Amino acid sequence: MSSSFLNKIRDRHEIIFKNLLFISAIAIVVFLIPREAKFKYEFQKNSSWAHQDLIAPFDFAIQKSTQNIDEERKQLQQTHLLYFNRNSKLERSVIHKFKEALNQTSSRNQNAYFNIGNKLLEQVFSIGVYSSLTQLTDVAPTHPILVLNEENIGEESELGDLFSINQAQEFITKEIASMGISDSFLIDVLKNSVVDNLVYDKNLTQDRLTNELNSISLTKGGVLSGQKIISTGELVNEEKFMVLQSLKGMYESKVVGAEKFSLILFGQIIIISVLFYSLYIFLKNVSNEFFFDNKNIAFLLLIVIGFLIFTLLVLNFSSYHVYIVPFCSVPILFRTFFGNRIALFVYIITIFIISFIVPNPFEFVLIEIIAGIVSTYTIVNVNKRSELFFTALIIFVSFSVLYVGFSFIHEGSFANINWGNLKWFGISSGLTLFTFPLIYLFEKTFGYISDVTLLELSDTNNKLLRELNLKAPGTFQHSLQVANLAEDAIREIGGNTLLVRTGALYHDIGKMAHATYFIENQSSGINPHDDLNYEESAAIIINHVIIGIEMAKKHQLPDQLIDFIRTHHGTTKTQYFLKMFAIDNPDIDIENSIFQYPGPIPFSKETAVLMMADGVEAASRSLKIYTTETITNLVNSIIDSQVDEKQFVNADITFKHISIVKKLFIKKLANIYHVRVEYPK
């Protein structure tokens, strides 16, 4: 292998690794997606059939809808037989005890009473008496029952035909009264003789019901191969919809042969590759900063594949619905770290990929994309807990409204909407709140920085900022002024205001090491530079950048904030000491590197604005007269000098932006130093 080839690989290893990441993601996604044929026609209930006439390609059974099956199950539960066992032995025992009770009396009517009582008891027992303690209080009187005798022969009737014990006793009392008999002894003995001779067989009833429920047919009729199913323009009514759903289910569940399997696999590879390629070129053309950092690419692909796996796991549990997955966490995560444009595009591609494995992909894509757009542009500050709760509520409302809309289209009826499905949207919206801890996790894992972290670090009660205030109070006040200027400027031209403010607060922390060598901290009138030569003074001033970077790393500040320390002087020079050296040593060639900051130059809008704000604020303290003219000249000269030294060539900032920043700084400094119109004498 030639050295030139190896050199090419070495020089392009970043882009090669990036391409390998995308290829690996494509392979993983294709591997995870089931290899099944897809029904090529899209259709909706109560809509016109927009395709060509559809002919059945094979014989298939028409599947019943879930609603139909549920109705059949409900009907069966309302009409299934309740089984009772007759206890004939108990009946005979009761009649025998009744006879013994009569024998203990001296009544002359024993035989007559026995015949009457025996007849009444046999009549009651033949109808049947069941205990009022039996858990059948909610069963309708017309519910069918089956009474089994000792030979296991059944007699069918209704629950209302049976006696409870109280009803049997009332029946006996009325019958005796109708015979004109008033003997209370006979009545009491008969009433005490009534027992429940029917026992409800709960186990047998449940077993028979289970068998009947399991034997419910899932199909109703069928369609023969070659039979026309639907014509172009025909309405997809309830009946046609079930036929089409049955055909779709059979088509997608058929075992595919080797040739068809290969074609399906090849088709999936093509589509998934195109989706990832569109993501690739979008990132390359829209956000170079994101694209060229392989850490960002790894994070993106991890999220896409992670949600695909999560969705597959949910779909494997039939008791859960795909809408339980909090897909809206994807745009919230990416918006937090990278902004709206990247967040929305990544989310759309993620939903397109997941649509390969979900039922009703058209509905899924529409509902999820709308909810994602809402979540992306609703949440303003992720550092506010109320914002995240409000976003979760808005997501739930969006889901629910779209679901109801689709239900109206499908069912054409308000009564047929399955309101129970709203619980999945509620769970999904609730799970979106877990984006908060995920943001913290990814911050620590990938080194990202969120508004929550920036808000914590920008608190002036932070340990490092308190130390800066104690050791270098003038620098601290300077940093506050720079933060205010930079924040206002970024708000005008667009950018991360919280990031630039926090970066401004920390940009000069290196001055703590030699605080008195910086003029803003000199309050005693003594200048330690008087005892140093110009090279030594320049070295101390320049070295505050290096010391600041070391302090920031020691205190584990994020790299994004350390970048502000690195770049806030860029590759400019310590002009005062350079000019003084030139004046005192006119015959010596100046080594510019001695008086030059090490860089790098600013590489973002935020770091560029900080350099402008830092230079302008520091120089403004040297003005002797504060007028609109002197402030305007100062701002223009400082920023124009930075432009001439090409400090902003790597930053995404335009001359228009610079012009806006200049005007804002002039206005702000005029307010700070109370510039007023001069009154006429």
C-alpha positions in Angstrom: 0.0 0.0 0.0 1.6 3.3 -1.2 2.4 6.0 1.3 0.4 8.5 -0.7 -2.7 6.4 -0.2 -2.1 6.1 3.5 -1.6 9.9 3.7 -4.9 10.4 2.0 -6.6 8.2 4.6 -4.8 10.0 7.4 -5.8 13.4 6.0 -9.4 12.4 5.5 -9.9 10.1 8.5 -12.5 12.4 10.1 -14.8 12.2 7.0 -14.1 8.5 6.6 -15.1 7.8 10.2 -18.2 10.0 9.7 -19.3 8.0 6.6 -18.7 4.7 8.5 -21.0 6.0 11.3 -23.8 6.6 8.8 -23.2 3.3 7.0 -23.3 1.5 10.3 -26.5 3.3 11.3 -28.1 2.2 8.0 -27.1 -1.4 8.5 -28.5 -1.4 12.1 -31.8 0.1 11.1 -32.3 -2.2 8.1 -31.4 -5.2 10.4 -34.0 -4.1 13.0 -36.9 -3.5 10.5 -39.0 -6.6 9.9 -38.6 -8.1 6.5 -42.2 -8.1 5.3 -44.1 -7.0 2.2 -45.9 -3.7 2.5 -49.4 -3.2 1.2 -49.0 -0.6 -1.5 -52.4 1.1 -1.2 -53.2 3.8 1.3 -56.9 4.1 2.3 -59.0 5.7 5.0 -62.5 4.8 6.3 -65.3 7.0 4.9 -63.0 8.3 2.1 -63.0 7.6 -1.6 -60.8 4.8 -3.1 -58.2 6.9 -4.9 -56.5 3.9 -6.7 -57.4 1.7 -9.6 -60.0 -1.1 -9.3 -58.7 -3.6 -6.8 -59.0 -7.3 -7.6 -58.4 -10.0 -4.9 -54.9 -11.5 -5.6 -55.7 -14.6 -3.6 -58.4 -16.2 -1.4 -58.7 -14.6 2.1 -61.0 -14.5 5.0 -62.6 -11.2 6.1 -61.4 -10.3 9.6 -63.8 -8.9 12.1 -63.0 -5.5 13.6 -61.8 -5.3 17.1 -65.0 -3.4 17.9 -67.2 -6.2 16.5 -65.3 -8.8 18.4 -65.6 -6.8 21.6 -69.3 -6.4 21.0 -69.7 -10.2 20.6 -67.7 -10.8 23.7 -69.9 -8.3 25.6 -73.0 -9.9 24.3 -71.8 -13.4 25.2 -71.0 -12.2 28.7 -74.5 -10.9 29.1 -76.3 -14.0 27.8 -74.1 -16.9 28.8 -75.7 -19.7 31.0 -75.3 -19.6 34.8 -75.0 -23.1 36.1 -76.8 -24.4 39.3 -76.6 -27.8 40.9 -79.8 -29.3 42.5 -79.3 -30.9 45.9 -82.0 -33.6 45.9 -80.6 -35.3 49.0 -81.0 -32.0 50.9 -84.6 -31.8 49.7 -85.4 -35.3 51.0 -83.7 -34.5 54.3 -85.8 -31.3 54.7 -89.1 -33.1 54.1 -88.1 -35.8 56.6 -87.3 -33.2 59.2 -90.6 -31.5 58.5 -92.5 -34.8 59.1 -90.6 -35.3 62.4 -91.5 -31.8 63.5 -95.2 -32.6 62.9 -94.9 -35.9 64.9 -93.9 -34.0 68.0 -97.2 -32.2 68.1 -100.5 -33.6 69.4 -102.5 -32.0 66.6 -105.2 -34.1 65.0 -104.4 -32.7 61.7 -100.9 -34.2 61.4 -101.6 -36.2 58.3 -103.4 -33.4 56.5 -100.7 -30.9 57.5 -98.0 -33.3 56.3 -99.7 -33.7 52.9 -100.1 -30.0 52.5 -96.6 -29.1 53.7 -95.0 -32.0 51.6 -96.8 -30.7 48.5 -95.8 -27.1 49.1 -92.1 -28.0 49.8 -91.9 -30.2 46.7 -93.4 -27.4 44.6 -90.9 -24.8 46.0 -88.0 -27.1 45.5 -89.0 -28.0 42.0 -89.0 -24.4 41.1 -85.7 -23.9 42.9 -84.4 -21.9 45.8 -81.0 -20.1 45.7 -79.1 -18.3 48.4 -79.4 -14.6 48.5 -75.7 -14.6 49.4 -74.8 -15.7 45.9 -73.0 -12.9 44.0 -75.7 -12.5 41.4 -77.2 -9.3 42.6 -76.2 -7.4 39.4 -77.6 -10.1 37.1 -80.8 -9.4 35.3 -83.9 -11.5 36.1 -84.1 -12.6 32.5 -80.5 -14.0 32.4 -80.6 -17.6 31.3 -79.7 -20.4 33.7 -79.2 -24.1 33.6 -80.1 -26.3 36.6 -78.4 -29.7 36.7 -79.8 -32.6 38.7 -77.8 -35.5 40.2 -77.8 -37.3 36.9 -76.2 -34.1 35.3 -79.4 -33.5 33.3 -80.1 -29.8 32.8 -83.2 -27.8 32.7 -83.0 -24.3 31.3 -84.9 -21.3 32.6 -84.3 -17.7 33.7 -82.8 -16.4 37.0 -86.1 -14.6 37.7 -88.0 -17.9 37.7 -86.2 -19.1 40.9 -87.0 -18.3 44.5 -84.8 -16.6 47.0 -85.4 -18.0 50.5 -87.6 -15.0 51.4 -89.6 -15.3 48.2 -90.2 -19.1 48.9 -91.4 -18.3 52.4 -93.8 -15.7 51.2 -95.1 -18.1 48.5 -95.8 -20.8 51.2 -97.5 -18.2 53.5 -99.8 -17.1 50.7 -100.6 -20.6 49.6 -101.6 -21.7 53.1 -103.7 -18.5 53.6 -105.5 -19.3 50.3 -106.4 -22.7 51.8 -108.1 -21.1 54.8 -105.6 -22.5 57.2 -104.6 -20.2 60.1 -102.5 -22.5 62.1 -99.3 -20.5 62.9 -97.4 -23.7 63.9 -97.7 -25.1 60.4 -96.7 -21.9 58.8 -93.6 -21.5 61.1 -92.5 -25.1 60.6 -92.8 -24.8 56.8 -91.0 -21.4 56.6 -88.2 -22.8 58.8 -87.9 -25.8 56.5 -87.2 -23.7 53.4 -83.5 -24.0 52.4 -81.6 -23.2 49.2 -81.6 -26.4 47.2 -79.8 -24.8 44.3 -76.0 -24.1 44.5 -74.5 -21.7 42.0 -71.5 -23.4 40.3 -69.2 -20.5 39.7 -66.3 -22.6 38.4 -68.3 -24.4 35.8 -70.0 -21.2 34.7 -66.6 -19.5 34.2 -65.1 -22.5 32.4 -68.0 -22.6 30.0 -67.9 -18.9 29.4 -64.1 -19.0 28.8 -64.6 -21.8 26.2 -67.3 -19.8 24.5 -65.2 -16.6 24.4 -62.2 -18.5 23.0 -64.4 -20.0 20.3 -65.6 -16.7 18.9 -64.8 -16.6 15.3 -62.4 -13.8 14.2 -63.6 -13.9 10.7 -66.9 -13.4 8.9 -67.1 -14.7 5.3 -64.3 -14.4 2.7 -63.2 -13.2 -0.7 -62.2 -15.4 -3.6 -59.2 -14.8 -5.8 -60.2 -12.7 -8.8 -63.2 -11.1 -7.1 -63.4 -7.3 -7.4 -63.0 -5.7 -4.0 -63.5 -2.0 -4.7 -63.7 0.3 -7.7 -62.0 3.6 -8.3 -63.9 6.5 -6.6 -66.0 4.1 -4.5 -66.6 5.1 -0.8 -64.6 3.0 1.7 -67.5 2.3 4.0 -67.3 0.1 7.1 -67.7 -3.2 5.2 -65.2 -2.3 2.5 -62.8 -1.0 5.1 -62.8 -4.4 6.9 -62.2 -6.2 3.6 -59.3 -4.0 2.7 -57.9 -4.3 6.2 -58.1 -8.1 6.0 -56.4 -8.1 2.6 -53.7 -5.8 3.9 -53.1 -8.0 7.0 -52.9 -11.2 4.9 -50.7 -9.6 2.3 -48.2 -8.3 4.9 -48.2 -11.6 7.0 -47.6 -13.9 4.1 -44.3 -15.7 4.3 -42.1 -14.3 1.5 -39.9 -16.5 -0.6 -36.1 -16.1 -1.1 -36.4 -13.9 -4.2 -39.1 -11.7 -2.7 -37.2 -11.5 0.6 -34.1 -10.2 -1.3 -36.1 -7.6 -3.2 -37.8 -6.4 0.1 -34.4 -6.1 1.8 -33.0 -4.2 -1.2 -35.9 -1.8 -1.2 -35.5 -1.2 2.5 -31.8 -0.5 2.1 -32.5 2.0 -0.7 -35.1 4.0 1.3 -33.2 4.0 4.6 -30.1 5.0 2.8 -31.8 7.9 1.0 -33.3 9.1 4.4 -29.9 9.0 6.1 -28.3 10.7 3.0 -30.8 13.5 3.1 -29.9 14.0 6.8 -26.2 13.9 5.8 -26.4 16.6 3.1 -28.8 18.7 5.3 -26.3 18.8 8.1 -23.3 19.4 5.8 -25.0 22.4 4.1 -26.9 23.9 7.0 -24.5 23.4 10.0 -20.9 22.8 9.3 -20.1 23.1 13.0 -22.5 20.2 13.8 -21.5 18.1 10.7 -17.7 18.1 11.2 -17.9 17.1 14.8 -18.2 13.3 14.8 -19.3 13.4 18.4 -22.5 15.2 17.3 -23.0 12.6 14.5 -22.7 9.8 17.0 -25.2 11.5 19.3 -27.7 11.9 16.5 -27.5 8.3 15.3 -27.7 7.0 18.9 -30.9 8.9 19.4 -32.5 7.7 16.1 -31.6 4.1 16.6 -32.5 4.2 20.3 -36.0 5.4 19.6 -36.4 2.8 16.9 -35.4 0.0 19.4 -37.7 1.5 22.0 -40.6 1.5 19.5 -39.9 -2.1 18.6 -40.0 -3.2 22.3 -43.3 -1.4 22.8 -44.9 -3.0 19.7 -43.8 -6.4 21.1 -46.2 -5.9 24.0 -49.7 -5.9 22.6 -51.1 -4.3 25.7 -49.3 -1.1 24.9 -49.8 1.3 22.0 -47.1 2.9 19.8 -48.2 6.4 20.9 -46.9 5.7 24.4 -43.4 6.4 23.1 -42.4 10.0 23.8 -41.1 10.8 20.3 -41.4 14.6 21.1 -38.4 14.2 23.4 -36.3 14.0 20.2 -36.8 17.6 19.0 -36.6 19.0 22.5 -33.2 17.3 23.0 -31.8 18.6 19.8 -33.3 22.0 20.2 -31.7 22.3 23.6 -28.2 21.6 22.2 -28.3 22.6 18.5 -31.3 24.8 17.7 -34.7 24.5 16.0 -33.7 23.8 12.4 -31.5 20.7 13.2 -34.0 19.6 15.8 -37.0 19.6 13.4 -35.2 18.0 10.5 -33.7 15.2 12.6 -37.1 14.6 14.2 -38.9 14.3 10.8 -36.3 11.8 9.5 -36.6 9.8 12.7 -40.4 9.6 12.3 -40.1 8.5 8.7 -37.7 5.7 9.7 -40.0 4.5 12.5 -43.0 4.6 10.2 -41.7 1.4 8.6 -42.6 -0.6 11.7 -45.9 1.0 13.0 -49.5 0.3 12.0 -51.3 3.1 10.1 -48.1 4.9 9.1 -49.9 7.8 7.4 -51.8 8.7 10.6 -48.6 8.1 12.7 -46.4 10.4 10.6 -49.0 13.2 10.5 -49.8 13.1 14.2 -46.2 12.8 15.3 -44.8 15.5 13.0 -47.5 18.0 14.0 -46.9 17.3 17.7 -43.1 17.5 17.1 -43.5 20.9 15.5 -45.6 22.1 18.4 -43.0 20.9 21.0 -40.1 22.4 19.0 -41.6 25.9 18.7 -43.6 26.0 22.0 -40.8 25.5 24.5 -38.8 28.7 24.8 -36.5 28.1 27.9 -35.7 24.6 28.9 -34.3 26.1 32.1 -37.9 26.9 33.2 -39.7 23.9 34.6 -43.0 25.5 33.8 -42.1 25.6 30.1 -41.5 21.9 30.0 -44.8 21.2 31.8 -46.6 23.5 29.4 -45.0 21.8 26.4 -46.2 18.4 27.7 -49.7 19.8 28.0 -49.6 21.3 24.5 -48.3 17.9 23.1 -51.2 16.1 24.7 -53.7 18.6 23.4 -52.2 18.3 19.9 -52.3 14.5 20.0 -55.9 14.5 21.2 -57.2 17.0 18.7 -55.6 15.1 15.8 -56.9 11.8 17.1 -60.4 13.1 17.4 -60.2 14.5 13.9 -59.1 11.1 12.4 -61.8 9.4 14.4 -64.4 11.6 12.9 -63.1 10.7 9.4 -62.9 7.0 10.1 -66.1 6.5 12.2 -68.3 9.4 11.0 -69.7 9.4 14.5 -69.0 11.0 17.8 -70.3 8.0 19.8 -67.8 5.5 18.2 -64.7 7.4 19.3 -62.5 5.2 21.5 -61.7 7.7 24.3 -59.6 5.1 26.0 -56.8 5.7 23.5 -56.3 9.2 25.0 -54.5 7.6 27.9 -51.6 6.6 25.6 -51.2 10.3 24.6 -51.3 11.3 28.2 -48.6 8.7 29.1 -46.5 9.9 26.2 -46.8 13.5 27.2 -45.9 12.6 30.8 -42.8 10.7 29.7 -41.7 13.8 27.7 -40.9 15.4 31.1 -38.1 12.8 31.5 -36.3 14.9 28.8 -35.0 17.0 31.7 -32.8 14.3 33.2 -31.9 13.1 29.7 -30.5 16.5 28.9 -28.3 16.4 32.0 -27.2 12.8 31.1 -26.2 13.8 27.6 -24.4 16.9 28.8 -22.1 14.8 31.0 -21.7 12.1 28.3 -21.1 14.2 25.2 -19.8 17.4 26.8 -22.8 19.5 25.6 -24.1 22.5 27.4 -27.7 23.4 28.0 -29.5 26.6 29.2 -30.0 25.0 32.6 -26.2 24.6 33.0 -25.5 28.1 31.6 -28.1 29.6 34.0 -26.3 27.9 37.0 -22.9 29.0 35.8 -24.0 32.6 35.2 -25.1 33.0 38.8 -22.7 35.6 40.3 -22.9 33.7 43.6 -21.0 30.9 41.8 -17.8 30.0 43.7 -15.4 31.0 40.8 -17.2 34.3 40.2 -17.2 35.2 43.9 -13.5 34.6 43.9 -13.1 36.9 40.9 -15.1 39.6 42.7 -12.9 39.3 45.8 -9.5 39.1 44.1 -10.1 41.4 41.1 -13.2 43.5 41.7 -12.5 45.9 38.8 -12.2 42.9 36.4 -15.5 41.6 37.8 -17.3 44.8 37.1 -15.7 45.0 33.7 -16.9 41.4 33.0 -20.5 42.4 34.0 -20.5 45.4 31.7 -19.1 43.2 28.8 -21.7 40.6 29.5 -24.5 43.2 29.3 -23.1 44.6 26.0 -22.5 41.2 24.4 -25.9 39.9 25.5 -27.8 42.9 24.0 -25.8 42.6 20.8 -26.4 38.9 20.3 -30.1 39.5 20.9 -30.1 42.0 18.1 -28.2 39.9 15.5 -29.4 36.5 16.6 -27.5 33.9 18.6 -27.4 32.3 22.1 -27.7 35.2 24.5 -27.3 33.0 27.6 -24.1 31.4 26.2 -22.5 34.8 25.4 -23.4 36.3 28.7 -22.0 33.4 30.7 -18.9 33.3 28.5 -18.4 37.1 29.1 -18.6 36.6 32.9 -15.7 34.1 32.8 -13.6 35.5 29.9 -11.1 37.3 32.2 -10.8 35.0 35.2 -7.1 34.5 34.5 -6.6 38.1 35.7 -7.0 36.9 39.3 -3.5 35.5 39.3 -2.0 39.0 38.9 -4.9 41.3 39.6 -3.0 44.4 40.3 -1.2 44.3 37.0 -4.5 45.2 35.3 -5.5 48.9 35.5 -9.1 48.3 36.5 -7.9 46.7 39.7 -5.4 49.4 40.6 -6.9 51.6 43.3 -3.8 52.7 45.3 -2.1 54.7 42.5 0.8 52.2 42.4 1.4 50.6 39.0 3.6 47.4 39.2 4.4 47.7 35.5 6.7 50.7 36.4 9.2 48.2 37.7 9.1 45.9 34.5 10.2 46.3 31.0 7.7 46.3 28.2 8.3 42.6 27.2 7.7 41.4 30.8 4.6 43.5 31.1 3.2 42.2 27.8 3.9 38.7 28.9 1.9 39.1 32.1 -1.0 40.7 30.3 -1.0 38.0 27.5 -0.6 35.2 30.1 -4.0 35.9 31.7 -5.5 34.0 28.7 -3.4 30.9 29.4 -4.0 31.1 33.2 -7.8 31.6 32.6 -7.9 28.4 30.5 -6.1 26.4 33.2 -8.4 27.8 35.9 -11.5 27.0 33.8 -10.3 23.4 33.3 -9.5 23.0 37.0 -13.1 24.2 37.9 -14.5 21.9 35.1 -16.1 24.6 33.1 -17.6 23.4 29.8 -15.4 23.7 26.7 -17.9 26.1 25.1 -17.1 28.6 27.9 -13.4 28.0 27.7 -13.6 28.9 24.0 -14.6 32.5 25.1 -11.4 32.7 27.2 -9.2 31.4 24.4 -10.6 33.7 21.7 -11.5 37.0 23.4 -8.2 38.6 22.3 -7.8 36.4 19.2 -4.3 37.1 17.7 -4.4 40.8 18.4 -1.4 42.6 20.1 -1.0 44.5 23.4 -0.9 47.8 21.5 0.2 50.0 24.5 3.4 48.0 25.3 4.1 47.5 21.6 3.9 51.2 20.8 5.9 52.2 23.9 8.6 49.7 23.1 8.8 51.1 19.5 9.0 54.7 20.9 11.8 53.8 23.3 13.7 51.6 20.9 13.4 53.1 17.4 16.5 51.3 16.1 15.5 47.8 17.2 13.4 45.5 15.0 10.3 44.6 16.9 9.5 40.9 17.4 5.7 41.1 17.1 5.1 37.6 18.5 6.3 38.9 21.9 3.4 41.3 22.1 0.8 39.1 20.4 -1.9 37.0 22.0 -1.7 33.3 21.1 -5.2 33.0 19.7 -7.2 31.3 18.2 -9.4 34.0 16.6 -13.2 33.9 17.3 -15.0 31.1 15.3 -18.7 31.9 16.2 -21.0 34.8 16.3 -21.0 34.7 20.1 -17.2 34.7 20.5 -16.8 37.5 17.9 -19.3 39.7 19.7 -17.5 39.1 23.0 -14.2 40.3 21.5 -15.9 43.5 20.2 -17.7 44.1 23.6 -14.5 43.4 25.5 -12.4 45.8 23.5 -14.9 48.6 23.4 -15.7 48.4 27.1 -12.1 48.4 28.2 -11.1 51.3 25.8 -14.2 53.4 26.9 -12.7 53.7 30.4 -9.7 55.6 28.9 -11.8 58.4 27.4 -11.4 61.8 29.1 -14.5 63.3 27.6 -17.7 61.3 27.0 -19.7 62.7 24.1 -21.6 61.0 21.4 -18.8 61.9 19.0 -16.0 60.5 21.2 -17.9 57.3 21.9 -18.7 56.8 18.2 -15.1 57.3 17.2 -13.9 55.0 19.9 -16.3 52.1 19.0 -15.6 52.5 15.2 -11.9 52.5 15.7 -11.8 49.5 18.0 -14.0 47.3 15.9 -12.6 48.4 12.6 -9.1 47.6 13.9 -10.3 44.1 14.8 -11.8 43.7 11.3 -8.6 44.9 9.7 -6.6 42.4 11.7 -9.0 39.7 10.2 -10.2 38.6 13.6 -13.7 37.6 12.4 -12.9 35.7 9.2 -13.7 32.4 10.9 -16.9 33.6 12.5 -20.4 33.4 10.9 -20.8 37.2 11.3 -21.5 39.7 8.4 -20.7 43.4 7.9 -24.3 44.1 8.5 -24.1 42.3 11.9 -21.0 44.4 12.7 -22.8 47.6 11.8 -25.7 46.7 14.0 -23.4 45.9 16.9 -21.5 49.2 16.5 -24.7 51.2 16.7 -25.9 49.3 19.7 -22.6 49.7 21.6 -22.6 53.5 20.9 -26.1 53.8 22.3 -25.4 51.6 25.3 -22.1 53.4 26.2 -23.8 56.8 25.8 -26.4 55.6 28.4 -23.7 54.2 30.7 -21.7 57.4 30.7 -24.7 59.7 30.8 -24.0 61.6 27.6 -26.4 64.5 27.3 -27.1 67.3 24.8 -25.0 70.3 25.6 -27.3 73.2 26.7 -26.7 76.6 25.1 -25.0 79.2 27.3 
